[in-house]
Amino acid sequence: MHLLWALIVGLFVGAIAKLLMPGKDPGGIIVTMLLGIAGSVVASLIGHSLGFYPNRAVGPGVIASIIGAVIVLAIYRLATRRRVV
């Protein structure tokens, strides 16, 4: 049940991140879910390293996950943009 809930929240977070950063991005529902889950992982790593989550059992919330997903999406766009010569 926890995995199903993580996928649903990941879809929601990924969709919000794509709405905040409009543009041409590949993928459908699965890629959007993975973007949201990756955003949550990034937010968790940043939060733990900065000391926002002193206990390992506490993780990021939805807003922090959205910020993490926007970071992941920005890094993806920087890595895949075409260079004009």
DSSP file (Angstrom, degrees, kcal/mol; ACC not computed):
  #  RESIDUE AA STRUCTURE BP1 BP2  ACC     N-H-->O    O-->H-N    N-H-->O    O-->H-N    TCO  KAPPA ALPHA  PHI   PSI    X-CA   Y-CA   Z-CA
    1    1 A M     >        0   0    0      0, 0.0     4,-2.2     0, 0.0     5,-0.2   0.000 360.0 360.0 360.0 -34.9    0.0    0.0    0.0
    2    2 A H  H  >  +     0   0    0      1,-0.2     4,-2.3     2,-0.2     5,-0.1   0.887 360.0  51.5 -64.0 -39.2    2.9    2.3    0.7
    3    3 A L  H  > S+     0   0    0      2,-0.2     4,-2.1     1,-0.2    -1,-0.2   0.902 109.2  50.1 -65.0 -41.5    4.3    1.9   -2.8
    4    4 A L  H  > S+     0   0    0      1,-0.2     4,-2.1     2,-0.2    -2,-0.2   0.912 111.1  48.8 -62.5 -43.3    0.9    2.7   -4.3
    5    5 A W  H  X S+     0   0    0     -4,-2.2     4,-2.5     1,-0.2     5,-0.2   0.897 109.6  52.3 -64.4 -40.4    0.7    5.9   -2.2
    6    6 A A  H  X S+     0   0    0     -4,-2.3     4,-2.4     1,-0.2    -1,-0.2   0.880 109.5  50.0 -63.3 -38.3    4.2    6.9   -3.2
    7    7 A L  H  X S+     0   0    0     -4,-2.1     4,-2.1     2,-0.2    -1,-0.2   0.894 111.3  47.9 -67.1 -40.1    3.3    6.5   -6.9
    8    8 A I  H  X S+     0   0    0     -4,-2.1     4,-2.0     2,-0.2    -2,-0.2   0.930 114.9  44.3 -67.2 -45.1    0.2    8.6   -6.6
    9    9 A V  H  X S+     0   0    0     -4,-2.5     4,-2.9     1,-0.2     5,-0.2   0.888 112.0  54.6 -66.2 -38.2    2.0   11.4   -4.7
   10   10 A G  H  X S+     0   0    0     -4,-2.4     4,-2.7    -5,-0.2    26,-0.3   0.890 107.6  49.7 -61.0 -39.8    4.9   11.1   -7.2
   11   11 A L  H  X S+     0   0    0     -4,-2.1     4,-2.2     2,-0.2    -1,-0.2   0.920 112.8  46.9 -63.9 -44.1    2.4   11.7  -10.0
   12   12 A F  H  X S+     0   0    0     -4,-2.0     4,-2.1     2,-0.2    -2,-0.2   0.931 115.1  45.5 -62.7 -47.4    0.9   14.7   -8.3
   13   13 A V  H  X S+     0   0    0     -4,-2.9     4,-2.4     1,-0.2    -2,-0.2   0.914 113.6  49.3 -64.9 -44.1    4.3   16.2   -7.5
   14   14 A G  H  X S+     0   0    0     -4,-2.7     4,-2.2    -5,-0.2    -1,-0.2   0.886 110.5  50.8 -63.4 -39.1    5.7   15.6  -11.0
   15   15 A A  H  X S+     0   0    0     -4,-2.2     4,-1.8     2,-0.2    -1,-0.2   0.905 110.7  48.5 -65.7 -41.7    2.6   17.1  -12.6
   16   16 A I  H  X S+     0   0    0     -4,-2.1     4,-2.1     2,-0.2    -2,-0.2   0.911 111.0  51.2 -64.2 -42.0    2.9   20.2  -10.4
   17   17 A A  H  X S+     0   0    0     -4,-2.4     4,-1.6     1,-0.2    -2,-0.2   0.898 110.0  49.2 -63.1 -40.3    6.6   20.5  -11.3
   18   18 A K  H  < S+     0   0    0     -4,-2.2    -1,-0.2     1,-0.2    -2,-0.2   0.837 110.7  51.1 -68.2 -31.4    5.8   20.3  -15.0
   19   19 A L  H  < S+     0   0    0     -4,-1.8    -2,-0.2     1,-0.2    -1,-0.2   0.862 109.7  49.6 -70.8 -35.6    3.2   22.9  -14.6
   20   20 A L  H  < S+     0   0    0     -4,-2.1    -2,-0.2     1,-0.3    -1,-0.2   0.795 119.1  38.8 -73.2 -28.2    5.6   25.3  -12.9
   21   21 A M  S  < S-     0   0    0     -4,-1.6    -1,-0.3    -5,-0.2    -2,-0.1  -0.694  84.6-166.8-121.3  77.3    8.2   24.8  -15.6
   22   22 A P        +     0   0    0      0, 0.0     2,-0.3     0, 0.0    -3,-0.1  -0.309  34.0 101.5 -66.9 148.6    6.3   24.7  -18.8
   23   23 A G  S    S-     0   0    0     -5,-0.1     2,-0.9     2,-0.1    -2,-0.1  -0.945  77.9 -52.4 162.0-177.0    8.2   23.4  -21.9
   24   24 A K        +     0   0    0     -2,-0.3     0, 0.0     0, 0.0     0, 0.0  -0.767  60.4 165.5 -91.3 107.8    8.6   20.5  -24.1
   25   25 A D        -     0   0    0     -2,-0.9    -2,-0.1     2,-0.1     2,-0.0  -0.952  31.4-122.9-122.2 141.6    9.5   17.5  -22.0
   26   26 A P        +     0   0    0      0, 0.0     2,-0.0     0, 0.0     0, 0.0  -0.313  64.2  48.5 -76.2 164.5    9.4   13.8  -23.0
   27   27 A G        -     0   0    0      4,-0.1    -2,-0.1    -2,-0.0     2,-0.1   0.034  58.1-128.2  97.0 160.8    7.3   11.2  -21.3
   28   28 A G     >  -     0   0    0     -2,-0.0     4,-1.9     0, 0.0     5,-0.1   0.060  66.3 -34.0-117.2-132.9    3.9   10.6  -20.1
   29   29 A I  H  > S+     0   0    0      1,-0.2     4,-2.1     2,-0.2     5,-0.1   0.856 132.9  51.2 -68.1 -37.7    2.4    9.4  -16.9
   30   30 A I  H  > S+     0   0    0      2,-0.2     4,-2.5     1,-0.2    -1,-0.2   0.930 111.8  46.3 -68.0 -44.9    5.3    7.1  -15.9
   31   31 A V  H  > S+     0   0    0      1,-0.2     4,-2.2     2,-0.2    -1,-0.2   0.867 111.5  52.8 -65.8 -35.6    8.0    9.7  -16.5
   32   32 A T  H  X S+     0   0    0     -4,-1.9     4,-2.0     2,-0.2    -1,-0.2   0.901 109.6  48.7 -65.8 -40.7    5.9   12.2  -14.5
   33   33 A M  H  X S+     0   0    0     -4,-2.1     4,-2.3     2,-0.2    -2,-0.2   0.932 111.9  48.5 -61.8 -46.5    5.7    9.8  -11.6
   34   34 A L  H  X S+     0   0    0     -4,-2.5     4,-2.7     1,-0.2    -2,-0.2   0.862 108.6  54.5 -64.5 -35.4    9.4    9.1  -11.7
   35   35 A L  H  X S+     0   0    0     -4,-2.2     4,-2.2     2,-0.2    -1,-0.2   0.917 109.7  47.3 -62.2 -43.6   10.1   12.8  -11.8
   36   36 A G  H  X S+     0   0    0     -4,-2.0     4,-1.7   -26,-0.3    -2,-0.2   0.891 113.4  47.2 -65.7 -40.1    8.0   13.3   -8.6
   37   37 A I  H  X S+     0   0    0     -4,-2.3     4,-2.0     2,-0.2    -2,-0.2   0.910 112.3  49.7 -68.1 -41.8    9.7   10.4   -6.9
   38   38 A A  H  X S+     0   0    0     -4,-2.7     4,-2.6     1,-0.2    -2,-0.2   0.881 108.7  54.0 -63.7 -37.2   13.1   11.7   -7.9
   39   39 A G  H  X S+     0   0    0     -4,-2.2     4,-2.5     1,-0.2    -1,-0.2   0.876 107.4  50.2 -63.0 -37.8   12.2   15.1   -6.6
   40   40 A S  H  X S+     0   0    0     -4,-1.7     4,-2.2     2,-0.2    -1,-0.2   0.887 110.5  49.5 -66.8 -39.0   11.2   13.7   -3.3
   41   41 A V  H  X S+     0   0    0     -4,-2.0     4,-2.5     2,-0.2    -2,-0.2   0.925 112.1  48.0 -65.9 -44.2   14.6   11.9   -3.1
   42   42 A V  H  X S+     0   0    0     -4,-2.6     4,-2.6     1,-0.2     5,-0.2   0.925 112.3  48.9 -62.0 -45.0   16.5   15.1   -3.9
   43   43 A A  H  X S+     0   0    0     -4,-2.5     4,-2.6     1,-0.2    -1,-0.2   0.880 111.5  50.5 -62.5 -37.9   14.5   17.0   -1.3
   44   44 A S  H  X S+     0   0    0     -4,-2.2     4,-2.5     2,-0.2     5,-0.2   0.922 111.4  47.0 -66.1 -44.5   15.2   14.4    1.2
   45   45 A L  H  X S+     0   0    0     -4,-2.5     4,-2.0     2,-0.2    -2,-0.2   0.923 115.9  44.4 -64.5 -44.2   18.9   14.4    0.5
   46   46 A I  H  X S+     0   0    0     -4,-2.6     4,-1.9     2,-0.2     6,-0.2   0.923 114.4  49.8 -66.0 -43.6   19.2   18.1    0.6
   47   47 A G  H  X>S+     0   0    0     -4,-2.6     5,-2.4    -5,-0.2     6,-0.9   0.890 112.2  46.6 -63.3 -41.1   17.0   18.4    3.8
   48   48 A H  H  <5S+     0   0    0     -4,-2.5     3,-0.5     3,-0.2    -1,-0.2   0.887 112.1  50.6 -69.1 -37.9   19.0   15.8    5.7
   49   49 A S  H  <5S+     0   0    0     -4,-2.0    -2,-0.2     1,-0.2    -1,-0.2   0.828 113.2  45.6 -70.7 -29.9   22.3   17.3    4.7
   50   50 A L  H  <5S-     0   0    0     -4,-1.9    -1,-0.2    -5,-0.2    -2,-0.2   0.525 116.3-113.8 -88.7  -6.1   21.2   20.8    5.8
   51   51 A G  T  <5S+     0   0    0     -4,-0.6    -3,-0.2    -3,-0.5    -4,-0.1   0.643  78.2 127.4  86.6  15.3   19.7   19.4    9.1
   52   52 A F  S   <S+     0   0    0     -5,-2.4    -4,-0.2     1,-0.3    -5,-0.1   0.817  77.6  42.2 -72.1 -29.1   16.1   20.1    8.4
   53   53 A Y        +     0   0    0     -6,-0.9    -1,-0.3     1,-0.1    -2,-0.2  -0.832  66.9 176.3-118.9  90.1   15.1   16.5    9.1
   54   54 A P        +     0   0    0      0, 0.0     2,-0.4     0, 0.0    -1,-0.1   0.813  67.9  61.7 -67.5 -28.7   17.1   15.4   12.2
   55   55 A N  S >  S-     0   0    0      1,-0.1     3,-1.3     4,-0.0     0, 0.0  -0.814  78.6-139.8 -99.7 137.1   15.4   12.0   12.4
   56   56 A R  T 3  S+     0   0    0     -2,-0.4    -1,-0.1     1,-0.3    -8,-0.0   0.723 101.3  63.6 -67.1 -20.4   15.9    9.6    9.4
   57   57 A A  T 3  S+     0   0    0      2,-0.1     2,-0.5    -3,-0.0    -1,-0.3   0.693  88.7  81.5 -77.2 -17.6   12.3    8.6    9.7
   58   58 A V    <   -     0   0    0     -3,-1.3    -5,-0.0    -5,-0.0     0, 0.0  -0.759  63.5-179.9 -92.4 131.4   11.1   12.1    8.8
   59   59 A G        -     0   0    0     -2,-0.5    -2,-0.1     1,-0.1    -4,-0.0  -0.586  32.8 -68.5-121.0-176.4   11.0   12.9    5.2
   60   60 A P        -     0   0    0      0, 0.0    -1,-0.1     0, 0.0   -16,-0.1  -0.328  45.0-128.4 -74.0 155.7   10.2   15.9    3.0
   61   61 A G     >  -     0   0    0    -18,-0.1     4,-1.9    -2,-0.0     5,-0.1  -0.162  36.9 -86.1 -88.0-171.0    6.7   17.1    2.5
   62   62 A V  H  > S+     0   0    0      2,-0.2     4,-2.2     1,-0.2     5,-0.2   0.897 125.8  50.8 -68.5 -41.4    4.8   17.8   -0.7
   63   63 A I  H  > S+     0   0    0      1,-0.2     4,-2.2     2,-0.2    -1,-0.2   0.926 111.8  47.0 -65.3 -44.4    6.2   21.4   -1.2
   64   64 A A  H  > S+     0   0    0      1,-0.2     4,-2.3     2,-0.2    -1,-0.2   0.877 111.3  52.8 -63.5 -36.7    9.8   20.3   -0.7
   65   65 A S  H  X S+     0   0    0     -4,-1.9     4,-2.3     2,-0.2    -2,-0.2   0.877 107.5  51.2 -66.1 -37.7    9.2   17.4   -3.1
   66   66 A I  H  X S+     0   0    0     -4,-2.2     4,-2.2     2,-0.2    -2,-0.2   0.918 110.1  49.3 -64.7 -43.1    7.9   19.8   -5.7
   67   67 A I  H  X S+     0   0    0     -4,-2.2     4,-1.9     1,-0.2    -2,-0.2   0.909 111.4  49.9 -62.0 -41.5   10.9   22.0   -5.3
   68   68 A G  H  X S+     0   0    0     -4,-2.3     4,-2.4     1,-0.2    -2,-0.2   0.885 109.8  50.7 -63.2 -39.0   13.1   18.9   -5.6
   69   69 A A  H  X S+     0   0    0     -4,-2.3     4,-2.5     2,-0.2    -2,-0.2   0.868 108.1  52.3 -67.7 -36.2   11.3   17.9   -8.8
   70   70 A V  H  X S+     0   0    0     -4,-2.2     4,-2.4     2,-0.2    -1,-0.2   0.894 109.6  50.2 -65.0 -38.8   11.7   21.4  -10.3
   71   71 A I  H  X S+     0   0    0     -4,-1.9     4,-2.3     2,-0.2    -2,-0.2   0.927 111.4  47.8 -62.9 -45.6   15.5   21.0   -9.5
   72   72 A V  H  X S+     0   0    0     -4,-2.4     4,-2.3     1,-0.2    -2,-0.2   0.911 112.7  49.0 -62.2 -42.4   15.6   17.6  -11.3
   73   73 A L  H  X S+     0   0    0     -4,-2.5     4,-2.3     2,-0.2    -1,-0.2   0.884 110.6  50.4 -66.0 -38.9   13.7   19.0  -14.3
   74   74 A A  H  X S+     0   0    0     -4,-2.4     4,-2.2     2,-0.2    -2,-0.2   0.906 111.0  48.5 -65.8 -41.2   16.0   22.0  -14.5
   75   75 A I  H  X S+     0   0    0     -4,-2.3     4,-2.1     2,-0.2    -2,-0.2   0.900 110.8  51.6 -64.9 -40.2   19.1   19.7  -14.4
   76   76 A Y  H  X S+     0   0    0     -4,-2.3     4,-1.7     1,-0.2    -2,-0.2   0.922 110.5  48.0 -61.3 -44.2   17.5   17.5  -17.1
   77   77 A R  H  X S+     0   0    0     -4,-2.3     4,-0.8     1,-0.2    -2,-0.2   0.878 111.4  50.1 -67.3 -36.6   16.8   20.5  -19.3
   78   78 A L  H  < S+     0   0    0     -4,-2.2     3,-0.3     1,-0.2    -1,-0.2   0.874 112.3  48.0 -66.7 -35.8   20.4   21.8  -18.9
   79   79 A A  H  < S+     0   0    0     -4,-2.1    -2,-0.2     1,-0.2    -1,-0.2   0.787 118.7  38.1 -75.5 -27.5   21.9   18.4  -19.7
   80   80 A T  H  < S+     0   0    0     -4,-1.7    -1,-0.2    -5,-0.2    -2,-0.2   0.387  83.3 119.9-108.5   3.8   19.7   17.9  -22.9
   81   81 A R     <  -     0   0    0     -4,-0.8     2,-0.3    -3,-0.3    -3,-0.0  -0.401  64.9-117.3 -71.6 148.9   19.6   21.3  -24.4
   82   82 A R        -     0   0    0     -2,-0.1     2,-0.4     1,-0.0    -1,-0.1  -0.651  21.7-133.0 -87.9 138.2   21.0   21.6  -27.9
   83   83 A R        -     0   0    0     -2,-0.3     2,-0.6     2,-0.0    -1,-0.0  -0.750  11.7-139.8 -92.8 135.5   23.9   23.9  -28.4
   84   84 A V              0   0    0     -2,-0.4    -1,-0.0     1,-0.1     0, 0.0  -0.834 360.0 360.0 -96.2 125.9   23.9   26.3  -31.3
   85   85 A V              0   0    0     -2,-0.6    -1,-0.1     0, 0.0    -2,-0.0   0.405 360.0 360.0-106.5 360.0   27.2   26.5  -33.1
